[in-house]
Amino acid sequence: MSEHVAIVIGAGGELGRATAEKLVAAGFTVVGVDRSEEGLKQLPDGIGREAADPTDPAAARSVIDRIAAEVGVPEVLVNTIGTYHLGEALTATPEDLRLMIDVNVGAALWLTQAVVPYLRERGSGSIVHVAARPGLEPAAGMAAYAVSKAALVHLTRVLDLELRPLGIRVNAVAPQLLDTAKTRPYLTPDLLAHAVTPEAVADIIVYLVSDAAAPVSGAVVPAYGA
């Protein structure tokens, strides 16, 4: 059983994978969780892998419980999952909004509920969610997405107020554009020049869960690029 366990949700994606690798380098025993078993196969050896859908409250609790029992009581939870949808407010559908809320904020809440009993038992711990600039600043043409990320920002701040007295820190990082294989084909050269690499955002996440960031809780750290 490891003393320093970090769980990375969305580890099958580029940001999740970069975060998992950097947490290993920082001395954590890391377990990656993703809905995609294919994505998990891209994780390097030495990182645990669990397939689960954290938008399902029961599945979120089950996977956290399983990791705690088999690997060790978690010290860190990083939630990198998210989904994106373009569309104006007047054309948004119930399905659009439901998907954005379920993935971008629902999973964050269910995962937090699942991990907090273990962090409370430790008397300390750190949670980081991945928000986005449209959750902090209104942006036209992405209404459902922006609303869901704004909800995640607010949830982060509420969780800070509720969990900081227990010794649990909750923060978020808010990229604007990530330079990934998935997004790169859709970015113009000008936008690509200002996109931030997953590795750069992962560095911020690793700092936020480190002892060096012990005074930091309730922060939503911008990662907008130059």
Number of C-alpha atoms within 10 A of each C-alpha: 11 14 12 15 23 29 28 27 31 28 33 27 23 23 23 27 26 20 29 31 20 18 26 16 11 12 11 20 23 27 24 25 29 23 18 16 14 11 18 23 12 13 22 11 8 11 18 18 22 20 20 19 19 28 22 16 17 13 17 24 17 15 20 24 19 12 22 19 12 10 19 18 23 27 26 26 26 29 25 27 26 22 13 16 16 14 16 14 14 8 11 16 11 9 10 17 17 14 19 22 22 18 20 29 27 22 23 29 19 18 25 23 14 20 24 21 13 19 24 15 11 15 13 18 26 26 29 27 27 26 31 27 22 20 20 19 9 13 14 11 16 17 22 26 27 26 22 28 27 22 19 26 26 17 19 28 19 13 19 21 16 13 21 16 11 17 16 24 29 30 25 27 23 21 21 16 21 24 20 16 10 10 12 15 11 10 14 9 11 8 12 17 12 15 22 19 17 20 19 15 25 23 14 17 24 20 15 25 25 15 11 9 13 15 8 13 24 21 17 22 19 17 19 17 15 7
